Amino acid sequence: MSASQVAGTFNSTSNEFDSVTPAVWGPAGQTLSFALDLRAGESVLDVCAGTGASALPAAMAVGPSGTVHAIDLAEDLLTVARAKATASALRNVEFVCADATEWEAPSTIDGGYDALSCSYGIFFLPNMEVSFTRLVAMVRPGGRVGVTVWRKGAIETFGAAFFDVVARYAPEVAHSGPRSKEGYASHPIRRVETAESLSAWLQARGCESVRVRELSNHVPTTDVFAWNFVLGSGFRGALSAFDDKARESIRREFLELLATRGIDSVDASTLVATGIRAS
Ligand SMILES: C[S@@+](CC[C@H](N)C(=O)[O-])C[C@H]1O[C@@H](n2cnc3c(N)ncnc32)[C@H](O)[C@@H]1O
């Protein structure tokens, strides 16, 4: 997806995206922030920040003397994030609408960020190896780097049901999401979806002492959650070709198919990886 397609897709999710935070984005963001072992006064770069699932806990962890720069392409999600920061009286986090592949650390970040975090974001970056290596280079030597990604198999039965219904309406819809049939094997997520491959990937980006933990997360598939998860995530991109009437039919058939297949929970299990930027 191009930067403008990413921004368009995620801006359109803004009504539903944050409703999924308590069950999905939030637990991973909290875990990532904790795993980064952030201390008072530190500086953090959080890329692909969304509504702040990892940036807000990071801001709490580094405290008023610390700084978090939270970057995302989707201004509508950042508006939600800023409101949440205000509600939590967090003045040390700046949500900036920018492309992570072009972000430059401001001169106030002397010697590099103390930590870099990216929750469910690396696989959206064009040429994710080049893009993330560049971001790691903005961390001071000895600083920490952390990412979360879907664990191999996560959201797979859910995604398969969704794309099976979409295909009834438009088999030709080209969608490059991680669980779509089209491009499944070649999607960048395939390179980082196991503990071993993610660890090797981070080492190749300039990190050492890499540790990968698995966050188990199984969310009950209520109708409300299931459809909000479609509308509030990258799955939504597959609906852009349809009008409201077709979307409503897809919603109904998708919920019926989940029930028929006995999919009563969504496996949202996630790998949480951290490493140290090598000197
Ligand atoms: C699945 S969401 C995750 C958001 C957040 N980290 C969370 O866990 O709730 C992925 C986010 O990455 C953002 N994104 C994708 N490519 C980006 C880029 N090149 N620069 C900045 N943000 C990007 C999208 O706009 C979207 O908000």
The ligand as an ORCA input file, in Angstrom:
! r2SCAN-3c Opt
* xyz 0 1
  C      -2.557     -1.771     12.857
  S      -2.298     -0.044     13.132
  C      -1.441     -0.096     14.699
  C      -1.539      1.213     15.452
  C      -0.972      1.204     16.865
  N       0.455      0.960     16.882
  C      -1.696      0.206     17.728
  O      -1.129     -0.847     18.025
  O      -2.857      0.465     18.080
  C      -1.004      0.378     11.993
  C      -0.752      1.867     11.928
  O       0.427      2.089     11.151
  C       0.258      3.340     10.493
  N       1.263      3.430      9.417
  C       1.413      2.574      8.380
  N       2.440      2.971      7.602
  C       2.965      4.086      8.171
  C       4.055      4.955      7.847
  N       4.802      4.768      6.751
  N       4.311      6.000      8.658
  C       3.555      6.213      9.764
  N       2.508      5.432     10.110
  C       2.211      4.380      9.334
  C      -1.191      3.307     10.047
  O      -1.689      4.582      9.718
  C      -1.863      2.682     11.280
  O      -2.311      3.662     12.179
*
